[in-house]
Amino acid sequence: MRRDDVRPFLTPSAGVIKGSEWVRVVAGETSPLPDHLPDWDQHTELLLRSSIEADLPAVAAEAGLPTGVLAWAVGWRAGDSGLIGTSRLYPVSDAEIQVELRIPATITGNTLVLTRRLVLPRSTGAVDLPLQARIAGSILWSDETVIRLSGRGAAFPVEVVDFAKITYLARHARNSWYLELPASVDQPVLGGLLLMVNAADPVLADAVKSLQPNEVQQALIQLMQEQVVELMVRWALSRWEELPEADDGSIGSVARILTERVLPEPDSWAVHDVDPVDLHTAIVEGARKVGLGRSLS
């Protein structure tokens, strides 16, 4: 979908640039990318490709810039967590270009936003026309594609470990899993959030390692996911006043977004005298509504 933002500089018209539909690449085979990936495996990298066609003389004339100073920027962001991947830059040199995105398995969230942009990567210095884009990072054209992800695996970064061999986990050796959350709300979510499954529980360990979990394994994963959501929401509520200032892509930012998705009016739950049973019920209900828990259908 083209974004028709009004920009304070010359931009190409809608008809001179066209992005193709995205395709997904699995084992060397390509297939159209649907707007919903119900069987996405959160442990597997997503490899996506598309093409961009442009009338380069028209782009140069309408933008008032030679195409050699421009670049295609292709990137992604996780819609729920706010995580942003590093954009890949391609030169604007051919009328059609193939572009590729590799999206790591460590992202969290239920939506993925794919972006394609025509940008000015560096300031141009001298200006021939008063309305030329000249500031580095200026976006002359863009489109976005939103993909819903609801995979069959756990929706959080997961590792299977032997609790008995890790000093700080040995005292929890009878637990099936442990969620590692930092004290700081500004800790980056990548590296700061980790769900560890105890290898001593082979049934659950096999479930989270399975690329195609069966119904029983899926039920175990969903129950664990529901409980993890409750821990994250409770963690967020206990720090609620700090979260609006949390850095983008941090644990605090992710936890706030998750809490706002799960709980209606989360401010009303961030109080000391909240009934713990009512809170538990509200979290479970909200988590299941957004697909982060047991499915009763």
Buried (B, 14 or more C-beta within 10 A) or exposed (E): EEEEEEEEBBBBEEEBBBBBEBBBBEEEEEEEBEEEBEEBBBBEEBBBBBBBBBBBEBBBEBBBBEBEBBBBBBBBBBBBBBBBBEBBBBEBEEEEBEBEBEBEBBBBBBBBBBBBBBBBBEEBEEEEEEEBBBEEEBBBBBBBBEBBBBBBBBBBBBEBBBBEEEEEBEEBEEBBBBBEBBEBBBBBBBEBBBBBBBBBBEEBBBBBBBEEBEEEBBBBBBEBBBBBBBBBBBBBBEBBEBBEEBBEBBBBBBBBBBBBBBBEEBEEBBEEEEEEEEBEEBBBEBBBEBBBBBEEE
